[in-house]
Structures are given as C-alpha cells and as structure tokens.
Amino acid sequence: MTLSARKRPIGLVVGVVLAVTASSGVALAAVDAGKVIASRIDGFKKMGSAFKTLNDGLKADAPDAKMLAAQAKTVSQVAHQVHKWFPAGSGPESGQKTRAKAEIWSDSAGFATAVHNLEVESAKLETVAKGGDIEAIKAQAKATGGACGGCHTKFRGPEQH
C-alpha cells in the first residue's frame, strides 16, 4: 500500500467527523433558542434599567452628571450588542415565549436599520453625557428613546402572560 493510499481513508474519516460535528452544531443552535431568548431578555432588562435610571436622574433638581454618564455608557454598550441577540431560530417559530416578532427575520434589512439607529443614538448619548450638559443629555435621551421605539413599534410584540 502506498503512502497516499493510506492517507485517503484518514482524510475521509476526518471529513466525515467534521461534517457530523458541523451538522450537530446546527442542531444544538436550534435547541438553545431558550438560552438565546433568556440572554437577550437579560440584555434588554439591563439596557432598560440603565435608561430608566438615566431618565429618572434627569428629573432630579440637581442631576448627577457622573451617574448620568455611567448610565449612558451602559445603554450604549448594551445597544451595541443587540444585533447579536436574534439568530435564526430564536423567534416565535422556536415555540419559546418571546416578544420578538417574525418581522425581525422577514424584514431583516429594516431590523438592521432600526438596530443601527439605536447604536448611533446611544453612542451620541454616551458622548453627550460625558460632557455633562444636562439639557443636551435630555435632548439626546429623547432621541435615543425614539430609536428604542423604532424597534418596539415594528419588531416587538405585546407582553405575554
């Protein structure tokens, strides 16, 4: 038996193992829809909490600029993760409890635009908040809230009980 003849079966075995491993990975991804959904819910709760704290802080008689900047940073950091939270198979078709509408995947370009707008507005919020100008922070918080609504309106369903 030649050396190249001995290598073929090993190559074939490696190829089969890689193919099985790759297809198993796809199956695992579908099984983990619950984990994906739970993770994105946690992320949105973190962003929502930071945004609420920021907005509540803006209503104070003497807003704490450092606290506002910290909350704005959290909002921006989390907003820049949103695009990763919606892999195929993690929507209503998964059978899991989710407020994510099918439009996220059927209008992926529209969803990508809405997420991009959130990233842009939240980054502006972080930058403005670093400057400490309370009126500018209020204005940008409103713009960032509008970007949040851009997703909520079209891509998020009603709360499920």
Backbone as CSV, one residue per row, in Angstrom:
resi,resn,N_x,N_y,N_z,CA_x,CA_y,CA_z,C_x,C_y,C_z
1,MET,0.859,-1.165,0.000,0.000,0.000,0.000,0.905,1.228,0.000
2,THR,0.588,2.173,-0.855,1.403,3.381,-0.936,1.011,4.330,0.180
3,LEU,1.877,5.296,0.424,1.638,6.287,1.464,0.377,7.098,1.175
4,SER,0.171,7.477,-0.093,-1.018,8.276,-0.429,-2.292,7.448,-0.263
5,ALA,-2.231,6.154,-0.489,-3.403,5.301,-0.305,-3.788,5.234,1.170
6,ARG,-2.787,5.238,2.064,-3.075,5.222,3.495,-3.662,6.548,3.971
7,LYS,-3.322,7.647,3.332,-3.808,8.964,3.747,-5.270,9.181,3.374
8,ARG,-5.712,8.587,2.295,-7.092,8.806,1.856,-8.116,8.399,2.913
9,PRO,-8.006,7.205,3.473,-9.013,6.843,4.485,-8.976,7.785,5.689
10,ILE,-7.814,8.219,6.088,-7.728,9.149,7.218,-8.403,10.463,6.841
11,GLY,-8.149,10.941,5.633,-8.785,12.175,5.168,-10.292,12.034,5.108
12,LEU,-10.742,10.867,4.656,-12.173,10.609,4.585,-12.789,10.602,5.980
13,VAL,-12.124,9.944,6.913,-12.609,9.885,8.291,-12.671,11.288,8.883
14,VAL,-11.626,12.075,8.676,-11.599,13.447,9.197,-12.737,14.261,8.579
15,GLY,-12.948,14.099,7.280,-14.027,14.819,6.603,-15.390,14.451,7.154
16,VAL,-15.602,13.173,7.377,-16.889,12.719,7.924,-17.081,13.258,9.343
17,VAL,-16.037,13.197,10.161,-16.121,13.703,11.530,-16.449,15.198,11.517
18,LEU,-15.781,15.958,10.647,-16.049,17.394,10.564,-17.482,17.665,10.108
19,ALA,-17.970,16.903,9.151,-19.338,17.091,8.657,-20.357,16.801,9.756
20,VAL,-20.148,15.716,10.495,-21.064,15.361,11.576,-21.017,16.427,12.671
21,THR,-19.822,16.884,12.995,-19.668,17.906,14.025,-20.376,19.184,13.608
22,ALA,-20.199,19.591,12.360,-20.832,20.817,11.873,-22.346,20.695,11.908
23,SER,-22.880,19.564,11.475,-24.336,19.414,11.476,-24.873,19.330,12.902
24,SER,-24.111,18.772,13.812,-24.531,18.722,15.211,-24.588,20.114,15.799
25,GLY,-23.656,20.974,15.402,-23.645,22.354,15.874,-24.912,23.072,15.477
26,VAL,-25.392,22.832,14.274,-26.630,23.454,13.813,-27.791,22.960,14.669
27,ALA,-27.817,21.691,14.950,-28.892,21.134,15.775,-28.844,21.722,17.187
28,LEU,-27.643,21.872,17.733,-27.519,22.447,19.068,-28.016,23.878,19.097
29,ALA,-27.737,24.652,18.044,-28.176,26.040,17.997,-29.697,26.115,18.088
30,ALA,-30.391,25.232,17.389,-31.851,25.233,17.418,-32.360,24.855,18.806
31,VAL,-31.676,23.962,19.477,-32.082,23.516,20.806,-31.873,24.621,21.842
32,ASP,-30.934,25.527,21.599,-30.602,26.568,22.569,-31.416,27.852,22.416
33,ALA,-32.523,27.814,21.679,-33.343,29.018,21.487,-33.751,29.613,22.828
34,GLY,-34.068,28.773,23.777,-34.453,29.269,25.106,-33.341,30.054,25.768
35,LYS,-32.114,29.581,25.625,-30.968,30.286,26.202,-30.730,31.609,25.493
36,VAL,-30.859,31.602,24.169,-30.678,32.829,23.390,-31.714,33.865,23.813
37,ILE,-32.957,33.451,23.929,-34.037,34.356,24.306,-33.826,34.880,25.722
38,ALA,-33.461,34.007,26.638,-33.204,34.437,28.019,-32.057,35.444,28.074
39,SER,-31.031,35.213,27.290,-29.884,36.115,27.260,-30.275,37.492,26.728
40,ARG,-31.070,37.522,25.665,-31.452,38.836,25.126,-32.420,39.550,26.062
41,ILE,-33.279,38.801,26.750,-34.163,39.429,27.737,-33.323,40.076,28.828
42,ASP,-32.315,39.369,29.300,-31.423,39.931,30.319,-30.744,41.196,29.810
43,GLY,-30.296,41.157,28.566,-29.638,42.326,27.980,-30.572,43.517,27.886
44,PHE,-31.794,43.265,27.424,-32.755,44.366,27.319,-33.145,44.899,28.694
45,LYS,-33.223,44.025,29.679,-33.521,44.490,31.042,-32.391,45.381,31.552
46,LYS,-31.163,44.998,31.261,-30.012,45.800,31.686,-30.053,47.174,31.013
47,MET,-30.318,47.192,29.704,-30.382,48.459,28.989,-31.564,49.290,29.486
48,GLY,-32.708,48.669,29.663,-33.894,49.388,30.131,-33.706,49.970,31.517
49,SER,-33.069,49.217,32.390,-32.813,49.699,33.747,-31.882,50.915,33.724
50,ALA,-30.828,50.831,32.922,-29.888,51.955,32.822,-30.584,53.179,32.230
51,PHE,-31.421,52.963,31.220,-32.111,54.080,30.583,-33.122,54.702,31.546
52,LYS,-33.815,53.869,32.327,-34.768,54.386,33.313,-34.038,55.182,34.386
53,THR,-32.921,54.661,34.877,-32.143,55.369,35.890,-31.665,56.707,35.345
54,LEU,-31.211,56.723,34.107,-30.768,57.964,33.468,-31.932,58.959,33.396
55,ASN,-33.079,58.508,32.881,-34.227,59.412,32.755,-34.723,59.903,34.111
56,ASP,-34.745,59.026,35.097,-35.137,59.444,36.442,-34.140,60.464,36.982
57,GLY,-32.855,60.244,36.731,-31.812,61.176,37.175,-31.949,62.544,36.533
58,LEU,-32.412,62.562,35.297,-32.605,63.838,34.603,-33.753,64.651,35.196
59,LYS,-34.651,64.007,35.929,-35.789,64.690,36.546,-35.441,65.287,37.908
60,ALA,-34.279,64.948,38.430,-33.872,65.439,39.749,-33.625,66.947,39.700
61,ASP,-33.740,67.578,40.864,-33.466,69.019,40.942,-32.030,69.328,40.562
62,ALA,-31.129,68.471,40.970,-29.711,68.652,40.639,-29.179,67.312,40.115
63,PRO,-29.363,67.056,38.807,-28.911,65.777,38.243,-27.419,65.536,38.454
64,ASP,-27.082,64.286,38.740,-25.700,63.863,38.958,-25.084,63.496,37.599
65,ALA,-24.272,64.383,37.073,-23.702,64.201,35.728,-22.866,62.921,35.622
66,LYS,-22.138,62.574,36.670,-21.321,61.345,36.620,-22.210,60.098,36.525
67,MET,-23.268,60.104,37.299,-24.199,58.966,37.262,-24.854,58.876,35.888
68,LEU,-25.247,60.026,35.339,-25.866,60.039,34.018,-24.906,59.497,32.970
69,ALA,-23.648,59.891,33.056,-22.641,59.409,32.103,-22.448,57.900,32.225
70,ALA,-22.456,57.397,33.446,-22.285,55.948,33.655,-23.467,55.181,33.072
71,GLN,-24.678,55.694,33.277,-25.868,55.022,32.751,-25.899,55.096,31.219
72,ALA,-25.505,56.237,30.670,-25.462,56.396,29.215,-24.452,55.429,28.601
73,LYS,-23.342,55.235,29.278,-22.328,54.284,28.797,-22.902,52.870,28.769
74,THR,-23.623,52.499,29.818,-24.246,51.166,29.864,-25.251,51.009,28.730
75,VAL,-26.093,52.015,28.524,-27.082,51.958,27.446,-26.369,51.740,26.114
76,SER,-25.331,52.507,25.865,-24.609,52.396,24.593,-23.935,51.035,24.440
77,GLN,-23.273,50.581,25.483,-22.591,49.279,25.405,-23.579,48.156,25.114
78,VAL,-24.694,48.164,25.787,-25.682,47.105,25.591,-26.337,47.242,24.212
79,ALA,-26.633,48.463,23.801,-27.248,48.686,22.485,-26.380,48.128,21.370
80,HIS,-25.088,48.171,21.561,-24.171,47.660,20.533,-24.076,46.131,20.529
81,GLN,-24.831,45.476,21.389,-24.889,44.019,21.407,-26.169,43.476,20.773
82,VAL,-27.166,44.336,20.624,-28.499,43.907,20.182,-28.444,43.109,18.883
83,HIS,-27.637,43.516,17.937,-27.602,42.831,16.637,-27.203,41.358,16.756
84,LYS,-26.582,40.975,17.850,-26.146,39.586,18.050,-27.219,38.714,18.701
85,TRP,-28.274,39.314,19.181,-29.243,38.611,20.016,-30.379,37.938,19.269
86,PHE,-30.376,37.990,17.945,-31.521,37.481,17.192,-31.114,36.495,16.095
87,PRO,-30.429,35.412,16.468,-30.086,34.428,15.435,-31.339,33.720,14.925
88,ALA,-31.242,33.214,13.713,-32.357,32.454,13.131,-32.737,31.326,14.085
89,GLY,-34.015,31.114,14.232,-34.499,30.043,15.098,-34.813,30.501,16.508
90,SER,-34.621,31.798,16.800,-34.893,32.286,18.160,-36.112,33.201,18.201
91,GLY,-36.978,33.046,17.219,-38.201,33.839,17.164,-39.409,33.027,17.572
92,PRO,-40.585,33.474,17.164,-41.818,32.779,17.545,-41.857,31.318,17.098
93,GLU,-41.174,31.019,15.993,-41.165,29.641,15.477,-40.463,28.670,16.417
94,SER,-39.703,29.199,17.372,-38.970,28.332,18.304,-39.902,27.653,19.308
95,GLY,-41.110,28.205,19.447,-42.032,27.667,20.448,-41.765,28.217,21.835
96,GLN,-40.737,29.040,21.976,-40.394,29.642,23.260,-41.174,30.947,23.440
97,LYS,-41.350,31.351,24.684,-42.011,32.613,24.980,-41.064,33.754,24.573
98,THR,-41.501,34.567,23.620,-40.699,35.697,23.160,-41.602,36.781,22.613
99,ARG,-41.185,38.011,22.800,-41.915,39.139,22.232,-41.353,39.515,20.859
100,ALA,-40.310,38.840,20.447,-39.708,39.106,19.141,-40.695,38.695,18.047
101,LYS,-40.998,39.633,17.161,-41.916,39.337,16.061,-41.154,38.702,14.897
102,ALA,-41.867,37.951,14.088,-41.276,37.313,12.906,-40.697,38.340,11.937
103,GLU,-41.162,39.581,12.014,-40.671,40.634,11.127,-39.180,40.900,11.307
104,ILE,-38.629,40.545,12.449,-37.181,40.711,12.665,-36.415,39.956,11.587
105,TRP,-36.919,38.780,11.228,-36.245,37.943,10.245,-36.802,38.148,8.842
106,SER,-38.105,38.419,8.723,-38.681,38.610,7.383,-38.331,39.983,6.813
107,ASP,-38.060,40.957,7.681,-37.606,42.286,7.257,-36.259,42.556,7.923
108,SER,-35.307,41.689,7.635,-34.009,41.795,8.308,-33.305,43.120,7.997
109,ALA,-33.500,43.657,6.799,-32.886,44.948,6.460,-33.497,46.060,7.313
110,GLY,-34.807,46.031,7.482,-35.471,47.031,8.322,-35.043,46.917,9.771
111,PHE,-34.918,45.685,10.239,-34.473,45.471,11.616,-33.031,45.942,11.784
112,ALA,-32.177,45.622,10.830,-30.777,46.053,10.902,-30.687,47.576,10.935
113,THR,-31.525,48.247,10.165,-31.537,49.709,10.166,-31.976,50.242,11.526
114,ALA,-33.021,49.657,12.093,-33.512,50.087,13.403,-32.447,49.877,14.481
115,VAL,-31.772,48.746,14.451,-30.711,48.471,15.427,-29.559,49.452,15.228
116,HIS,-29.203,49.705,13.976,-28.124,50.665,13.692,-28.487,52.048,14.245
117,ASN,-29.732,52.470,14.056,-30.166,53.763,14.591,-30.031,53.805,16.110
118,LEU,-30.365,52.706,16.772,-30.203,52.627,18.229,-28.726,52.742,18.607
119,GLU,-27.869,52.066,17.869,-26.432,52.145,18.145,-25.923,53.572,17.993
120,VAL,-26.332,54.229,16.925,-25.885,55.603,16.659,-26.378,56.558,17.745
121,GLU,-27.668,56.503,18.049,-28.236,57.420,19.041,-27.701,57.154,20.444
122,SER,-27.505,55.887,20.790,-26.981,55.576,22.125,-25.515,55.992,22.235
123,ALA,-24.762,55.885,21.161,-23.360,56.351,21.169,-23.321,57.871,21.339
124,LYS,-24.229,58.564,20.681,-24.327,60.021,20.858,-24.676,60.356,22.304
125,LEU,-25.597,59.573,22.879,-25.983,59.790,24.279,-24.776,59.639,25.188
126,GLU,-24.001,58.615,24.963,-22.805,58.410,25.789,-21.860,59.601,25.658
127,THR,-21.642,60.057,24.432,-20.730,61.187,24.196,-21.253,62.464,24.846
128,VAL,-22.535,62.756,24.640,-23.136,63.967,25.210,-23.090,63.904,26.737
129,ALA,-23.378,62.742,27.302,-23.406,62.606,28.760,-22.026,62.829,29.368
130,LYS,-20.989,62.458,28.653,-19.629,62.712,29.150,-19.378,64.202,29.311
131,GLY,-20.031,65.014,28.474,-19.855,66.469,28.532,-20.556,67.123,29.713
132,GLY,-21.557,66.449,30.279,-22.216,66.944,31.480,-23.268,68.015,31.275
133,ASP,-23.564,68.410,30.037,-24.596,69.419,29.766,-25.968,68.755,29.905
134,ILE,-26.654,69.054,30.984,-27.906,68.380,31.317,-28.964,68.569,30.228
135,GLU,-29.087,69.759,29.693,-30.087,69.988,28.638,-29.760,69.189,27.379
136,ALA,-28.483,69.089,27.038,-28.064,68.299,25.874,-28.320,66.811,26.130
137,ILE,-28.092,66.386,27.357,-28.352,64.977,27.710,-29.847,64.688,27.596
138,LYS,-30.669,65.613,28.074,-32.128,65.431,27.968,-32.549,65.283,26.514
139,ALA,-32.029,66.144,25.655,-32.386,66.102,24.236,-31.943,64.787,23.601
140,GLN,-30.726,64.358,23.926,-30.226,63.121,23.326,-30.895,61.896,23.929
141,ALA,-31.282,61.964,25.183,-32.028,60.850,25.795,-33.356,60.672,25.067
142,LYS,-33.984,61.790,24.689,-35.242,61.715,23.941,-35.006,61.074,22.573
143,ALA,-33.933,61.467,21.902,-33.614,60.885,20.589,-33.306,59.395,20.718
144,THR,-32.598,59.026,21.772,-32.265,57.615,21.992,-33.533,56.821,22.294
145,GLY,-34.416,57.388,23.085,-35.699,56.738,23.354,-36.499,56.535,22.075
146,GLY,-36.427,57.493,21.175,-37.093,57.356,19.878,-36.521,56.200,19.081
147,ALA,-35.200,56.030,19.154,-34.560,54.901,18.462,-34.990,53.575,19.087
148,CYS,-35.159,53.553,20.397,-35.674,52.340,21.061,-37.062,52.022,20.516
149,GLY,-37.883,53.048,20.410,-39.242,52.875,19.906,-39.282,52.392,18.467
150,GLY,-38.213,52.688,17.703,-38.143,52.230,16.318,-38.176,50.712,16.217
151,CYS,-37.645,50.051,17.200,-37.715,48.579,17.240,-39.007,48.125,17.910
152,HIS,-39.354,48.757,19.021,-40.522,48.322,19.793,-41.779,48.335,18.938
153,THR,-41.937,49.356,18.136,-43.159,49.516,17.362,-43.359,48.405,16.341
154,LYS,-42.331,48.098,15.577,-42.483,47.146,14.477,-42.026,45.721,14.810
155,PHE,-41.061,45.605,15.693,-40.400,44.320,15.870,-40.643,43.636,17.226
156,ARG,-41.379,44.270,18.121,-41.650,43.679,19.437,-43.148,43.535,19.630
157,GLY,-43.543,42.350,20.016,-44.952,42.069,20.242,-45.380,42.457,21.641
158,PRO,-46.662,42.283,21.941,-47.176,42.610,23.273,-46.623,41.648,24.334
159,GLU,-46.647,42.117,25.543,-46.172,41.294,26.663,-47.037,40.053,26.765
160,GLN,-46.378,38.914,26.992,-47.099,37.652,27.114,-47.225,37.277,28.588
161,HIS,-48.375,36.779,28.944,-48.593,36.399,30.365,-48.755,34.917,30.485
